[in-house]
Amino acid sequence: MFATTIPAAGAHVQAAHATPPIGHRLQAILDRAVRAPKTTFPGVALYVRRPGHPAWSGAAGKASIDPAMRMRAGDRFRAGSIMKPFIAAATLQLVEEGKFALDDPLTTVLPAGVTARFPDADQITVRMLLNHTSGIAQYTDAGFDREVLANPRRRWTTAELLDRAASMPRSGAPGERHSYSNANYNLLGLVLEHATGKPWRAVIRERIIEPLHLAHTSLPEPGHVPTGRDIAHAYQLVNGRLRDLTDVDSSMAGASGGHALLTTTKDLTRFLDALLAGRLFQRQETLKEMQTFVAAPEPTGKVGYGLGLERYVLPGGVEMVGHLGTTAGYRALVFRLPAQDIDIAMVITTPDDPTPVLIPVLKLLLAQRS
């Protein structure tokens, strides 16, 4: 995904006096991206925080095609797998409270009715779910996507999703290697419920969303499709035409992401900032554990996966920590560039390649560093 070389960390360009303010230049990147001939996404929104400067947010294109509505910086969208660091943070809070340990096996933290699907559940630990080294198969495939498209309002149960994963070939032995699987976080949702006696959505609201005052973030219940002028619609190319998938049910991937998390770019940045500052944990050691990455090399530039966090190293040596999110009709991301202390959150309203926006934005931000 991130094939284009980014300026090396520390490299910067001296701006001429006539150069427009960076906000105008960021907006121009968004405007060009939605107008480009090969662009498929109707809308884009971006939020940037960098040290010593006011935060900047902007948008371009359309939040809705029919009826036509322009995209706004504060529009809400489904954030896909960015749900995972929310789930991971709550899981680690419960570890701190002694509810269970990271290296407890599934047979200790979940009832037999759940673990019986997986014959080696006694060898799979909570940590392996968090960093995707459990070996449990990824159920999200082309067949699953077709089912979602055919019946977007179908209410999926966690049992259905886990049964689907259990029916597929394992990706490896427990702990053997990283292999991304939504089933891991569906199981973690059940771990939260088993440990607290509350639905996983309630756990995330009480422990993450409300304490951080994420006023524009919610977890819609299955069967409820939020509406409003501030909802950026989801689109996907189907048979050569953009299809509106805003009404895909929030249960389609459950606690692993999908349409479960409704949020904004600003709220995502607020969450990541609090998370990486350690404000969600009692001990700094917990954050250090979360940022212990196993090897997860991909052509996209991803090199590691921690406990609910992805680590990318882009051409040019630029490091990013955070998470990417893909779901029906959206591609979202929230990342920090640790060396530069820059936070960036973005969404495009198709599940396509975000680099036509992201790469120019990163180049500009790194060139502007003084």
Order of alpha helices (4+ residues) and beta strands (2+ residues): alpha-beta-beta-beta-beta-alpha-alpha-alpha-alpha-alpha-alpha-alpha-alpha-beta-beta-beta-alpha-alpha-beta-beta-beta-beta-beta-beta-alpha
